Amino acid sequence: MSEPQAGTVDYAALVRRLEVLEAESEIRKIQARYMYLCDTPLPEYAVADDAARIELILALYTEDAIWEGVGEYYDGQFGQAVGKAAIRRHFEAFWGQKKDPELILNCHYLTSEQIHVHADGQNADGQWVHMQPWLFSDGKALLRSSRLNNLFRKGADGHWKIARTRTENVFIAPLSPTWASDYPSKSVVMKP
């Protein structure tokens, strides 16, 4: 392929750059939506129950997706779930049972984003660091931080989905039971 002459526009290169920017934007939104749907209380208004929450999360994944915890701390805690049915069971174990103490606050904060759209335009990877405070009904509280190294795939419909969620513990730190004094029992931020 010859080099474009001065003053001419390489439209193919511009289209490719636009496709990469659009892919990065969609991937960023998918990752943020996943984290948002994992927050407690759930900020997605009018979701009937945790089963509905799980279905919204699963809609972000490819059929053959993998969800896994890796590294010294998360290998034994989370393991690996392959395929949507296994990922559903993973989330049902977390939300599908009444727990004592109950998780009453969990909010995900994403940072250190890196998104790489591969040359084929159909696959991408993304890395983030996230932190999340946890507060339980018995007053126990902690701060967790993890690294994410996720894969994404563009579907036949032209939309991106999560092909792999891989999380590795950075740290877990106990927090004082009184670190949060005011928090909602139910989110209404998305209420129409």
C-alpha positions as CSV (number, residue, x, y, z in Angstrom):
1,M,0.0,0.0,0.0
2,S,1.4,3.4,-1.0
3,E,1.8,6.3,1.4
4,P,-0.9,8.9,1.1
5,Q,0.4,12.1,-0.6
6,A,0.7,15.3,1.3
7,G,-2.7,17.0,1.5
8,T,-4.7,13.8,1.0
9,V,-6.6,12.0,3.7
10,D,-6.1,8.4,4.6
11,Y,-9.8,7.5,5.2
12,A,-9.1,3.9,6.0
13,A,-6.7,5.0,8.8
14,L,-9.3,7.4,10.1
15,V,-12.1,4.8,10.1
16,R,-9.8,2.4,12.0
17,R,-9.0,5.1,14.6
18,L,-12.7,5.8,15.0
19,E,-13.5,2.1,15.4
20,V,-10.8,1.8,18.1
21,L,-12.2,4.8,20.0
22,E,-15.8,3.5,19.7
23,A,-14.6,0.1,21.0
24,E,-12.8,1.6,23.9
25,S,-15.9,3.6,24.8
26,E,-18.2,0.6,24.7
27,I,-15.8,-1.5,26.7
28,R,-15.4,1.2,29.3
29,K,-19.2,1.4,29.6
30,I,-19.6,-2.4,29.9
31,Q,-17.0,-2.6,32.6
32,A,-18.5,0.3,34.5
33,R,-22.0,-1.2,34.1
34,Y,-20.8,-4.5,35.5
35,M,-19.3,-2.8,38.6
36,Y,-22.5,-0.7,39.0
37,L,-24.7,-3.8,39.0
38,C,-22.5,-5.4,41.6
39,D,-22.9,-2.4,44.1
40,T,-25.0,-2.8,47.3
41,P,-27.5,-1.3,47.6
42,L,-28.2,-1.9,43.9
43,P,-28.5,1.5,42.2
44,E,-30.4,0.1,39.2
45,Y,-33.9,1.2,39.9
46,A,-36.9,-1.2,39.9
47,V,-34.8,-4.4,39.6
48,A,-37.2,-6.9,41.3
49,D,-34.6,-9.0,43.1
50,D,-31.1,-10.4,43.0
51,A,-32.1,-13.0,40.3
52,A,-33.0,-10.1,38.0
53,R,-29.7,-8.4,38.9
54,I,-27.8,-11.6,38.0
55,E,-29.5,-11.7,34.6
56,L,-28.5,-8.1,33.9
57,I,-24.9,-9.0,34.7
58,L,-25.0,-12.1,32.5
59,A,-26.2,-10.0,29.6
60,L,-22.8,-8.4,29.6
61,Y,-21.0,-11.7,29.0
62,T,-20.3,-13.9,26.0
63,E,-21.8,-17.4,26.1
64,D,-18.4,-19.0,26.7
65,A,-17.1,-16.3,29.1
66,I,-14.8,-17.1,32.1
67,W,-15.1,-15.5,35.5
68,E,-12.1,-16.2,37.8
69,G,-10.3,-15.1,40.9
70,V,-6.5,-15.7,40.6
71,G,-3.4,-15.4,42.8
72,E,-2.6,-16.3,46.4
73,Y,-5.8,-15.0,47.9
74,Y,-8.5,-15.3,45.3
75,D,-7.6,-18.8,43.8
76,G,-9.2,-20.5,46.8
77,Q,-11.9,-17.9,47.5
78,F,-13.4,-17.6,44.0
79,G,-11.9,-20.2,41.7
80,Q,-13.0,-20.3,38.0
81,A,-16.5,-20.3,36.4
82,V,-16.6,-21.2,32.7
83,G,-19.7,-20.4,30.6
84,K,-22.8,-18.4,31.6
85,A,-24.4,-21.2,33.6
86,A,-21.4,-21.5,35.8
87,I,-21.1,-17.7,36.1
88,R,-24.8,-17.6,37.1
89,R,-24.1,-20.2,39.9
90,H,-21.2,-18.1,41.1
91,F,-23.4,-15.0,41.5
92,E,-26.2,-17.0,43.0
93,A,-23.9,-18.2,45.7
94,F,-23.1,-14.6,46.5
95,W,-26.6,-13.0,46.2
96,G,-28.9,-15.9,46.1
97,Q,-28.8,-16.8,49.8
98,K,-29.7,-14.8,52.9
99,K,-26.4,-14.2,54.8
100,D,-25.8,-13.3,58.3
101,P,-24.3,-10.8,58.6
102,E,-25.9,-9.1,55.6
103,L,-23.8,-7.0,53.2
104,I,-25.4,-3.5,53.4
105,L,-22.9,-1.4,51.5
106,N,-20.5,-2.2,48.7
107,C,-19.5,0.4,46.1
108,H,-16.9,-0.2,43.3
109,Y,-14.4,2.5,42.3
110,L,-12.4,1.9,39.1
111,T,-9.1,3.5,38.3
112,S,-5.8,3.0,36.4
113,E,-7.7,2.1,33.2
114,Q,-5.9,0.6,30.2
115,I,-7.9,-0.7,27.2
116,H,-6.2,-2.3,24.2
117,V,-8.2,-3.1,21.1
118,H,-6.4,-5.8,19.2
119,A,-5.4,-5.5,15.5
120,D,-8.3,-7.8,14.4
121,G,-10.8,-5.3,15.7
122,Q,-12.8,-8.1,17.3
123,N,-10.9,-8.7,20.5
124,A,-9.6,-6.4,23.3
125,D,-8.2,-6.5,26.8
126,G,-8.5,-4.1,29.6
127,Q,-6.8,-3.6,33.0
128,W,-8.1,-1.7,35.9
129,V,-7.5,-1.4,39.6
130,H,-10.6,-1.2,41.7
131,M,-11.4,-0.5,45.4
132,Q,-14.5,-1.3,47.2
133,P,-15.6,-0.6,50.8
134,W,-17.7,-3.3,52.4
135,L,-20.0,-2.8,55.3
136,F,-22.0,-5.6,57.0
137,S,-25.1,-5.5,59.2
138,D,-23.1,-6.5,62.2
139,G,-20.8,-3.4,61.9
140,K,-17.8,-5.3,60.4
141,A,-16.2,-3.2,57.6
142,L,-13.3,-3.6,55.3
143,L,-11.7,-2.1,52.2
144,R,-10.8,-4.4,49.3
145,S,-8.6,-3.6,46.3
146,S,-8.2,-5.8,43.2
147,R,-6.5,-5.8,39.9
148,L,-8.6,-6.7,36.9
149,N,-7.3,-8.2,33.6
150,N,-10.4,-8.7,31.5
151,L,-11.0,-9.8,27.9
152,F,-13.7,-8.5,25.6
153,R,-15.0,-9.8,22.3
154,K,-17.1,-8.1,19.6
155,G,-20.2,-10.1,18.8
156,A,-21.9,-10.7,15.4
157,D,-24.3,-7.9,16.3
158,G,-21.4,-5.5,16.4
159,H,-21.5,-5.0,20.2
160,W,-18.8,-5.8,22.7
161,K,-19.2,-8.3,25.6
162,I,-17.0,-9.5,28.4
163,A,-15.2,-12.7,27.4
164,R,-13.2,-13.0,30.7
165,T,-13.2,-11.4,34.1
166,R,-10.0,-12.1,35.9
167,T,-9.5,-10.5,39.4
168,E,-6.5,-10.7,41.7
169,N,-6.4,-9.4,45.3
170,V,-4.2,-6.4,45.9
171,F,-5.1,-6.0,49.6
172,I,-7.9,-6.3,52.2
173,A,-7.9,-3.9,55.1
174,P,-10.2,-3.8,58.1
175,L,-12.1,-0.5,58.6
176,S,-13.4,0.9,61.8
177,P,-17.1,-0.1,62.3
178,T,-18.0,3.6,62.4
179,W,-16.1,4.6,59.3
180,A,-19.4,5.3,57.4
181,S,-22.0,7.1,59.4
182,D,-24.6,7.8,56.7
183,Y,-25.6,5.4,53.9
184,P,-28.8,4.5,52.2
185,S,-30.7,1.3,52.8
186,K,-32.0,1.5,49.2
187,S,-30.7,3.4,46.2
188,V,-33.1,5.8,44.4
189,V,-30.6,7.6,42.3
190,M,-32.0,6.1,39.0
191,K,-35.6,6.4,40.0
192,P,-37.5,8.2,37.2
